[in-house]
Amino acid sequence: MKPLAELTPVTSRPVSFLQTMRAVAWSFFGVRRGADYEKDVAQLNPVHVIIAGLLGAVLFVLALVLLIQWVIGSGVASA
Protein backbone atom coordinates (compact mmCIF):
# COMPACT_ATOMS: atom_id res chain seq x y z
CA MET A 1 0.00 0.00 0.00
CA LYS A 2 1.32 3.45 -0.91
CA PRO A 3 1.96 6.06 1.75
CA LEU A 4 -0.54 8.91 1.82
CA ALA A 5 1.97 11.38 0.37
CA GLU A 6 2.37 9.28 -2.79
CA LEU A 7 -1.32 8.94 -3.63
CA THR A 8 -2.51 10.98 -6.61
CA PRO A 9 -5.37 13.33 -5.80
CA VAL A 10 -8.44 11.80 -7.45
CA THR A 11 -9.41 14.94 -9.35
CA SER A 12 -6.03 15.34 -11.04
CA ARG A 13 -5.63 11.87 -12.50
CA PRO A 14 -4.18 11.80 -16.05
CA VAL A 15 -6.90 9.84 -17.90
CA SER A 16 -8.87 11.70 -20.58
CA PHE A 17 -12.66 11.95 -20.63
CA LEU A 18 -12.76 9.82 -23.81
CA GLN A 19 -10.92 6.99 -22.01
CA THR A 20 -13.39 7.34 -19.15
CA MET A 21 -16.32 7.11 -21.58
CA ARG A 22 -14.81 3.95 -23.07
CA ALA A 23 -14.42 2.36 -19.62
CA VAL A 24 -18.00 3.27 -18.70
CA ALA A 25 -19.29 1.88 -22.01
CA TRP A 26 -17.52 -1.43 -21.35
CA SER A 27 -19.01 -1.50 -17.86
CA PHE A 28 -22.51 -1.04 -19.34
CA PHE A 29 -21.94 -4.28 -21.25
CA GLY A 30 -20.42 -5.97 -18.20
CA VAL A 31 -17.43 -7.40 -20.04
CA ARG A 32 -14.43 -5.82 -18.31
CA ARG A 33 -11.30 -7.82 -17.48
CA GLY A 34 -10.11 -7.79 -13.88
CA ALA A 35 -6.75 -6.24 -14.76
CA ASP A 36 -8.43 -3.47 -16.74
CA TYR A 37 -10.82 -2.83 -13.85
CA GLU A 38 -7.93 -2.45 -11.41
CA LYS A 39 -6.19 -0.09 -13.83
CA ASP A 40 -9.37 1.97 -14.18
CA VAL A 41 -9.83 2.22 -10.41
CA ALA A 42 -6.29 3.52 -10.06
CA GLN A 43 -6.40 5.99 -12.95
CA LEU A 44 -9.94 7.23 -13.62
CA ASN A 45 -11.20 10.51 -12.24
CA PRO A 46 -14.37 9.82 -10.20
CA VAL A 47 -15.99 13.06 -11.37
CA HIS A 48 -15.49 11.99 -14.99
CA VAL A 49 -16.93 8.55 -14.20
CA ILE A 50 -20.11 10.06 -12.73
CA ILE A 51 -20.57 12.42 -15.68
CA ALA A 52 -19.85 9.65 -18.21
CA GLY A 53 -22.25 7.29 -16.45
CA LEU A 54 -25.07 9.83 -16.48
CA LEU A 55 -24.38 10.68 -20.12
CA GLY A 56 -24.33 6.99 -21.04
CA ALA A 57 -27.61 6.35 -19.22
CA VAL A 58 -29.31 9.28 -20.97
CA LEU A 59 -28.07 8.10 -24.37
CA PHE A 60 -29.25 4.55 -23.64
CA VAL A 61 -32.75 5.70 -22.65
CA LEU A 62 -32.93 8.01 -25.68
CA ALA A 63 -31.93 5.14 -27.99
CA LEU A 64 -34.65 2.93 -26.47
CA VAL A 65 -37.30 5.63 -26.88
CA LEU A 66 -36.29 6.21 -30.51
CA LEU A 67 -36.34 2.46 -31.21
CA ILE A 68 -39.81 2.10 -29.70
CA GLN A 69 -41.11 5.09 -31.68
CA TRP A 70 -39.65 3.63 -34.88
CA VAL A 71 -41.23 0.21 -34.26
CA ILE A 72 -44.62 1.72 -33.45
CA GLY A 73 -44.46 4.08 -36.42
CA SER A 74 -43.52 1.33 -38.88
CA GLY A 75 -46.68 -0.63 -38.16
CA VAL A 76 -44.83 -3.79 -37.19
CA ALA A 77 -46.25 -3.62 -33.67
CA SER A 78 -49.90 -3.43 -34.78
CA ALA A 79 -51.91 -6.62 -34.61
C-alpha positions in Angstrom: 0.0 0.0 0.0 1.3 3.5 -0.9 2.0 6.1 1.7 -0.5 8.9 1.8 2.0 11.4 0.4 2.4 9.3 -2.8 -1.3 8.9 -3.6 -2.5 11.0 -6.6 -5.4 13.3 -5.8 -8.4 11.8 -7.5 -9.4 14.9 -9.3 -6.0 15.3 -11.0 -5.6 11.9 -12.5 -4.2 11.8 -16.0 -6.9 9.8 -17.9 -8.9 11.7 -20.6 -12.7 12.0 -20.6 -12.8 9.8 -23.8 -10.9 7.0 -22.0 -13.4 7.3 -19.1 -16.3 7.1 -21.6 -14.8 3.9 -23.1 -14.4 2.4 -19.6 -18.0 3.3 -18.7 -19.3 1.9 -22.0 -17.5 -1.4 -21.3 -19.0 -1.5 -17.9 -22.5 -1.0 -19.3 -21.9 -4.3 -21.3 -20.4 -6.0 -18.2 -17.4 -7.4 -20.0 -14.4 -5.8 -18.3 -11.3 -7.8 -17.5 -10.1 -7.8 -13.9 -6.8 -6.2 -14.8 -8.4 -3.5 -16.7 -10.8 -2.8 -13.9 -7.9 -2.5 -11.4 -6.2 -0.1 -13.8 -9.4 2.0 -14.2 -9.8 2.2 -10.4 -6.3 3.5 -10.1 -6.4 6.0 -13.0 -9.9 7.2 -13.6 -11.2 10.5 -12.2 -14.4 9.8 -10.2 -16.0 13.1 -11.4 -15.5 12.0 -15.0 -16.9 8.5 -14.2 -20.1 10.1 -12.7 -20.6 12.4 -15.7 -19.9 9.6 -18.2 -22.3 7.3 -16.4 -25.1 9.8 -16.5 -24.4 10.7 -20.1 -24.3 7.0 -21.0 -27.6 6.3 -19.2 -29.3 9.3 -21.0 -28.1 8.1 -24.4 -29.2 4.5 -23.6 -32.8 5.7 -22.7 -32.9 8.0 -25.7 -31.9 5.1 -28.0 -34.7 2.9 -26.5 -37.3 5.6 -26.9 -36.3 6.2 -30.5 -36.3 2.5 -31.2 -39.8 2.1 -29.7 -41.1 5.1 -31.7 -39.7 3.6 -34.9 -41.2 0.2 -34.3 -44.6 1.7 -33.5 -44.5 4.1 -36.4 -43.5 1.3 -38.9 -46.7 -0.6 -38.2 -44.8 -3.8 -37.2 -46.3 -3.6 -33.7 -49.9 -3.4 -34.8 -51.9 -6.6 -34.6 
